[in-house]
Amino acid sequence: MKTTKVREITLLEQAIYSGQFREAERMAEEISPTDLRSAAAKAQVLIYKGELEEAGELLGAFERRLAEANLREAAEFGLAKAEWHYWRGEYEEAKQQAQVVFGIYSLNRDHFGLARALYVLGRVYRRQGGYEQARQEIVRALEEARAVADRPTTFLIGLITFNLGVIHYFLGDLAQAEEDLLAAIRALEVERGRYYGNALNFYGTLLIGKGLYDEAVRIIQAAYECLAESAFFDDLAHATNNLAYACLRMGQFERAARLLEESLELRRRSKDIAGESATLELFGRLRLEQGQLSEAETVLRQAIELAELGKNPHEKAVAAITLGRVLMVQGRLEESQQFLEEALDLALQLRNRSLQAESHTYLAELWVYRGNGMQALEHLRRTKALLNGYRDAYLFVQIERIERLVQQQRIKAEEGVFMIRSSFLPTWREAHEMLGKFLLAEALRHTGENQTKAAELLGITKAYITMLRKKYGI
């Protein structure tokens, strides 16, 4: 390779590794690949731009030269192939390529190469729903990146930290996820393109969980604008889904529906099966909120089928929870329990605390309707233990609603009779409170709101009656 050519390729690689993709695009246009190294660098730019077909043709044209390549050229070409497979949703192929590259870079302990190979592996495991395995690989990638001494690594560390934040989010460690995502946003700001937009978008996801819907919409809209400049279909669909979910939580159902239709079109154009499943699951939530239960059931069953086809247990669990809720509203309790328990099993396999908490929450509601308050309370106890201080705004509203349902079933006062059901046993304090409130209300009813007579009836003082009325709001 001529000296000038080597220098051009080196500068192109440096631009890619530092996140200067606009500059990299300009350089790549002036380069006609002649070997594996230049083909790999140009393919990385095409992949970044979302031009996967062109990248695949370029890599295919040079693949036959692998037998003649040195180890570094083979490794760089393998990383480009791994990225190409990853963005095409071919995760097993991406994993195999990344493992080969990892083996090559392990020979001379090339920290920069090892960090990038582990980064691909971690992302593959994340996409497949194996969050604990993904976390391990990404942590290793971060350690290798921090050990690099011969080149800048701010951008690479930003990419790795962003993925670590996403993984922590799905593992239910929301405080750590927020810390990681904010650090990634700062590191990726130099790029202000695809990866910066993705980091902003996922931070918006976290804000939705905190109930900060207006702020989430602002952040996600900024992410969408970043991503729209280059029309990354898969990434735009993620942002559109998040906007739709925020609108759903704010009761803006028509806007949410429009956004989900847009997302579904983007998912199908990018042939992202797991992503299409996620969009259909959100459609199911929307139809559930609107009371359109038959349509909700249809799209949720489609979501589960696509998640199975895409071998994505996380998306399957999410859709199964929502379908369980839909069936519960329809009174189909046996079917509802089947899907909710399946979702819980998947969440346990994934070690996903957030999904476990959500599954337990709706299993609690199911057991209320099945007449077993003790089971309902046990599921609520497990939910709270899993959340461990993390406030998912929507889920906590659901927990409070279900707790009220349990309370209504535990102690009832109807037609002058104070009733306790054995399957909904209250605590001693709850029973004492409810009995006191019940007796006060009955005494006042019998005496026509005369506090002196009510006090005589109950054998207490008028002052105590006054205090009890204030306490119970009677």
C-alpha positions in Angstrom: 0.0 0.0 0.0 1.4 3.4 -0.9 2.4 5.8 1.9 -0.3 8.3 1.0 -2.9 5.6 1.0 -1.8 4.3 4.4 -2.0 7.8 5.8 -5.5 8.3 4.3 -6.8 5.1 5.8 -5.2 5.9 9.2 -6.9 9.3 9.3 -10.2 7.7 8.3 -9.9 5.1 11.1 -9.0 7.9 13.6 -12.1 9.8 12.6 -14.3 6.7 13.1 -12.8 5.8 16.5 -13.2 9.4 17.8 -16.8 9.7 16.6 -16.1 12.3 13.9 -18.4 10.6 11.4 -19.2 13.7 9.3 -15.5 14.0 8.7 -15.2 10.2 8.2 -18.0 10.3 5.6 -16.1 13.0 3.6 -12.9 11.0 3.8 -14.6 7.7 2.8 -16.0 9.2 -0.3 -12.5 9.9 -1.6 -11.2 6.4 -0.9 -11.5 3.4 -3.3 -10.8 0.3 -1.2 -7.9 -1.8 -2.4 -7.4 -4.1 0.6 -9.1 -5.5 3.7 -8.1 -2.6 5.9 -9.5 0.1 3.6 -12.6 -2.0 2.9 -13.3 -2.4 6.6 -12.9 1.3 7.3 -15.2 2.3 4.5 -17.7 -0.4 5.5 -17.8 1.0 9.0 -18.9 4.4 7.6 -21.5 2.8 5.4 -22.9 0.9 8.4 -23.0 4.1 10.5 -25.0 5.7 7.7 -27.4 2.8 7.7 -26.4 1.7 4.2 -26.2 -1.9 5.1 -26.7 -3.3 1.6 -23.8 -1.3 0.2 -21.7 -2.3 3.2 -22.5 -5.9 2.7 -21.5 -5.8 -1.0 -18.2 -4.1 -0.2 -17.3 -6.7 2.5 -18.4 -9.5 0.3 -16.1 -8.3 -2.5 -13.0 -8.4 -0.2 -13.8 -11.5 1.9 -11.9 -13.9 -0.4 -8.7 -12.0 0.5 -8.8 -13.1 4.2 -6.5 -16.0 3.6 -3.7 -13.6 2.5 -4.3 -11.0 5.3 -2.2 -10.4 8.3 -3.8 -10.7 11.7 -4.6 -7.0 12.2 -6.2 -6.7 8.8 -8.3 -9.9 9.5 -9.3 -8.5 12.9 -10.4 -5.1 11.6 -12.3 -6.8 8.7 -13.9 -9.2 11.2 -15.1 -6.3 13.4 -16.7 -4.6 10.4 -18.4 -7.9 9.5 -19.6 -8.3 13.2 -21.1 -4.7 13.1 -22.8 -5.5 9.8 -24.4 -8.7 11.1 -25.4 -6.9 14.3 -27.3 -4.1 12.5 -29.0 -6.7 10.3 -30.3 -8.5 13.4 -28.1 -11.5 12.6 -26.9 -11.8 16.2 -25.4 -15.3 16.2 -23.2 -14.4 13.2 -22.2 -11.1 14.9 -21.3 -13.1 18.0 -19.1 -15.6 16.1 -17.2 -12.8 14.3 -16.6 -10.9 17.5 -15.4 -14.0 19.3 -12.9 -14.6 16.4 -11.7 -11.0 16.6 -11.4 -11.3 20.4 -9.1 -14.3 20.0 -6.9 -12.5 17.5 -6.5 -9.4 19.7 -5.9 -11.6 22.8 -2.6 -12.8 21.2 -0.9 -9.5 21.8 -3.2 -8.0 24.5 -4.4 -5.2 22.2 -6.6 -3.3 24.7 -8.3 -1.2 22.0 -9.1 -4.2 19.8 -10.3 -6.3 22.8 -12.6 -3.4 24.0 -14.3 -3.2 20.6 -14.7 -7.0 20.3 -16.2 -7.2 23.8 -18.4 -4.2 23.0 -20.0 -6.0 20.1 -20.5 -9.2 22.2 -22.1 -7.2 25.0 -24.5 -5.6 22.6 -25.4 -8.9 21.0 -26.3 -10.5 24.4 -28.3 -7.3 25.3 -30.3 -7.6 22.1 -31.0 -11.3 22.8 -32.2 -10.4 26.3 -29.3 -12.0 28.1 -28.7 -8.9 30.3 -26.4 -10.4 33.0 -24.1 -11.9 30.3 -24.3 -8.6 28.5 -23.3 -6.7 31.6 -20.3 -8.9 32.2 -19.0 -8.4 28.6 -19.6 -4.7 28.6 -17.8 -4.3 32.0 -14.9 -6.1 30.5 -15.0 -3.9 27.5 -14.9 -0.8 29.7 -11.9 -2.2 31.6 -10.0 -2.8 28.3 -10.9 0.6 27.0 -9.6 2.3 30.1 -6.3 0.4 29.8 -5.6 1.9 26.3 -2.6 4.3 26.5 -1.7 5.0 22.9 -4.9 6.8 21.5 -7.9 8.8 22.7 -10.8 6.6 23.9 -13.4 9.1 25.1 -15.8 8.2 22.3 -15.4 4.5 22.7 -15.9 4.7 26.5 -19.0 6.8 25.8 -20.4 4.0 23.6 -19.6 1.3 26.1 -21.0 3.3 29.0 -24.2 4.0 27.1 -24.8 0.3 26.6 -23.9 -0.4 30.3 -26.6 2.1 31.2 -29.2 0.4 29.0 -28.3 -3.0 30.5 -28.5 -1.6 34.1 -32.0 -0.2 33.2 -33.2 -3.6 32.0 -31.7 -5.3 35.1 -33.7 -2.9 37.3 -30.7 -0.9 38.7 -32.2 2.5 37.7 -29.9 4.7 39.8 -26.8 3.2 38.1 -28.5 3.3 34.7 -29.1 7.1 35.1 -25.5 7.7 36.1 -24.2 5.7 33.2 -26.5 7.3 30.6 -25.7 10.9 31.7 -22.0 10.1 31.5 -22.5 8.6 28.1 -24.4 11.6 26.8 -21.5 13.9 27.9 -18.9 11.6 26.2 -20.9 11.2 23.0 -21.8 14.9 22.6 -18.8 15.4 20.2 -20.6 13.1 17.7 -24.1 14.6 17.9 -25.4 12.0 15.5 -26.6 8.5 15.7 -25.0 7.4 19.0 -25.7 10.7 20.8 -29.3 10.5 19.7 -29.6 7.0 21.0 -28.2 7.9 24.3 -30.6 10.9 24.6 -33.5 8.6 23.6 -32.8 6.0 26.2 -32.4 8.7 28.9 -35.9 9.7 27.8 -37.1 6.1 28.5 -35.7 6.5 32.1 -37.5 9.8 32.5 -40.8 8.2 31.5 -40.3 5.6 34.2 -39.9 8.5 36.7 -43.1 10.0 35.6 -41.5 13.1 34.1 -43.4 12.9 30.9 -43.0 16.5 29.6 -39.3 16.4 30.2 -39.1 13.0 28.5 -40.9 14.2 25.4 -38.4 17.2 25.2 -35.4 14.9 25.4 -36.8 12.2 23.1 -37.8 14.9 20.5 -34.2 16.2 20.6 -33.0 12.6 20.0 -35.4 12.1 17.1 -34.1 15.2 15.4 -30.5 13.9 15.8 -31.5 10.6 14.3 -33.7 12.0 11.5 -30.8 13.8 9.9 -29.5 10.4 8.5 -32.8 8.5 8.5 -31.7 5.6 10.7 -34.9 3.5 10.5 -34.3 1.3 13.5 -33.1 4.1 15.8 -36.0 6.4 14.7 -38.4 3.6 15.5 -37.0 3.4 19.0 -37.4 7.2 19.5 -40.9 7.1 18.0 -41.9 4.3 20.4 -40.7 6.3 23.3 -42.6 9.4 22.2 -45.7 7.2 21.8 -45.4 5.7 25.2 -45.0 9.2 26.8 -48.1 10.3 25.0 -50.0 7.2 26.1 -49.1 7.9 29.8 -50.3 11.5 29.3 -53.6 10.3 27.8 -52.8 11.6 24.3 -54.2 8.5 22.6 -54.6 9.8 19.1 -51.1 11.1 18.9 -49.7 7.9 20.4 -51.6 5.9 17.7 -50.1 8.0 14.9 -46.6 7.6 16.3 -47.0 3.9 16.6 -48.1 3.6 13.0 -45.0 5.5 12.0 -42.8 3.3 14.2 -44.4 0.1 12.7 -43.6 1.2 9.2 -40.0 2.0 10.2 -39.6 -1.4 11.9 -40.8 -3.2 8.8 -38.5 -1.2 6.6 -35.5 -2.1 8.7 -36.7 -5.7 9.1 -36.3 -5.5 12.9 -38.5 -8.4 14.1 -37.9 -7.8 17.8 -38.5 -4.1 17.4 -41.8 -4.8 15.6 -42.8 -6.9 18.6 -42.0 -4.0 20.9 -44.1 -1.6 18.8 -47.1 -4.0 18.7 -46.9 -4.5 22.5 -47.3 -0.7 22.8 -50.2 -0.8 20.5 -51.7 -3.5 22.8 -51.2 -1.1 25.8 -52.9 1.7 23.9 -55.9 -0.4 23.0 -56.1 -1.7 26.6 -56.2 1.9 27.9 -58.9 2.7 25.3 -61.0 -0.3 26.3 -60.6 -2.0 22.8 -59.8 -5.4 24.3 -60.4 -7.6 21.3 -57.9 -5.5 19.2 -55.5 -5.4 22.1 -55.5 -9.2 22.3 -54.9 -9.6 18.6 -51.9 -7.3 18.4 -50.4 -8.7 21.6 -50.5 -12.3 20.4 -48.8 -11.1 17.2 -46.1 -9.4 19.4 -45.5 -12.6 21.2 -45.1 -14.6 18.0 -42.6 -12.1 16.6 -40.6 -12.0 19.8 -40.4 -15.8 19.7 -39.4 -15.6 16.0 -36.7 -13.1 16.8 -35.6 -15.2 19.9 -36.0 -12.2 22.2 -37.3 -13.4 25.6 -37.4 -9.8 27.0 -40.0 -8.6 24.4 -41.9 -11.8 24.8 -42.2 -11.2 28.6 -43.3 -7.6 28.1 -46.0 -8.6 25.7 -47.1 -11.5 27.9 -47.6 -9.2 30.8 -49.8 -6.9 28.8 -51.8 -9.7 27.3 -52.3 -11.1 30.8 -53.8 -7.8 31.9 -56.1 -7.7 28.8 -57.4 -11.3 29.6 -57.9 -10.4 33.2 -60.1 -7.4 32.3 -62.1 -9.8 30.1 -62.6 -12.2 33.1 -60.5 -14.9 31.5 -58.5 -15.5 34.7 -57.0 -18.9 33.9 -55.5 -17.7 30.6 -54.4 -14.5 32.3 -52.6 -16.4 35.0 -50.8 -18.6 32.4 -49.4 -15.6 30.6 -48.4 -13.7 33.7 -46.6 -16.7 35.2 -44.8 -17.3 31.9 -43.7 -13.7 31.9 -42.4 -14.1 35.5 -40.5 -17.2 34.5 -38.8 -15.3 31.6 -38.0 -12.4 33.8 -36.4 -14.7 36.4 -34.3 -16.3 33.6 -33.2 -12.8 32.4 -32.6 -11.7 36.0 -34.7 -8.6 35.1 -36.0 -7.2 38.4 -38.2 -4.6 36.7 -40.1 -7.3 34.7 -40.3 -9.5 37.8 -41.8 -6.6 39.7 -44.4 -5.9 37.0 -45.3 -9.6 36.7 -45.8 -9.9 40.5 -47.9 -6.7 40.5 -50.5 -8.0 38.0 -50.4 -11.5 39.6 -51.5 -9.7 42.8 -54.4 -8.2 41.0 -55.3 -11.5 39.5 -55.4 -13.2 42.9 -57.7 -10.4 44.2 -60.2 -11.3 41.5 -59.7 -15.0 42.2 -60.7 -14.3 45.9 -57.3 -15.0 47.6 -56.1 -11.8 49.3 -53.2 -13.6 51.0 -51.7 -14.6 47.7 -52.3 -11.1 46.4 -50.4 -9.6 49.4 -47.5 -12.0 48.9 -47.1 -10.9 45.3 -47.2 -7.2 46.3 -44.6 -7.9 49.0 -42.3 -9.4 46.4 -42.9 -6.4 44.0 -41.8 -3.9 46.7 -38.8 -6.0 47.6 -37.7 -6.1 43.9 -38.2 -2.3 43.4 -36.0 -1.6 46.4 -36.4 2.2 46.4 -36.8 2.5 42.7 -40.0 4.5 41.7 -41.6 3.5 38.5 -44.3 6.2 38.5 -46.9 4.2 36.5 -46.2 0.9 38.3 -46.6 2.5 41.7 -50.0 3.9 40.7 -50.9 0.3 39.8 -49.6 -1.1 43.1 -51.6 1.5 45.1 -54.7 0.7 43.0 -54.3 -3.0 43.7 -53.7 -2.4 47.4 -57.0 -0.6 47.6 -58.7 -3.5 45.9 -57.2 -5.9 48.5 -58.3 -3.5 51.3 -61.9 -3.4 50.0 -62.0 -7.1 50.1 -60.4 -7.6 53.5 -62.9 -5.7 55.7 -66.4 -4.8 54.6 -69.2 -3.1 56.4 -72.5 -3.7 54.7 -76.1 -3.2 56.0 -74.8 -2.8 59.6 -72.7 -5.9 59.5 -68.8 -5.8 60.0 -67.3 -8.6 57.9 -63.9 -10.2 57.5 -63.1 -12.8 54.9 -60.6 -15.5 55.9 -58.8 -15.4 52.6 -58.3 -11.6 53.0 -57.2 -11.5 56.7 -56.2 -7.9 57.7 -53.4 -7.1 60.1 -54.3 -6.3 63.7 -53.7 -2.6 63.2 -55.9 -2.5 60.0 -58.7 -4.4 61.7 -58.6 -2.0 64.7 -58.6 1.0 62.5 -61.5 -0.2 60.3 -63.5 -1.4 63.3 -63.1 2.0 65.0 -64.2 3.8 61.8 -67.1 1.5 61.3 -68.4 1.9 64.9 -68.1 5.7 64.8 -70.0 5.9 61.6 -72.7 3.6 62.8 -73.1 5.4 66.2 -73.4 8.8 64.4 -75.9 7.3 62.0 -78.1 5.9 64.8 -78.0 9.2 66.8 -78.6 11.6 63.9 -75.1 13.0 64.0 -75.5 13.9 67.7 -72.0 13.6 69.1 -73.1 13.5 72.8 -75.5 10.6 72.2 -72.9 8.8 70.0 -70.4 9.1 72.8 -72.8 7.6 75.3 -73.7 4.8 72.9 -70.0 3.9 72.5 -69.1 4.5 76.1 -66.5 7.2 75.4 -66.3 11.0 75.9 -67.6 13.6 73.4 -64.1 15.0 73.1 -62.9 11.5 72.0 -65.7 11.4 69.4 -64.5 14.8 68.1 -60.9 13.5 67.8 -62.1 10.3 66.0 -64.1 12.3 63.5 -61.1 14.4 62.6 -58.9 11.3 62.4 -61.2 9.4 60.1 -62.5 12.3 58.2 -66.2 11.6 59.2 
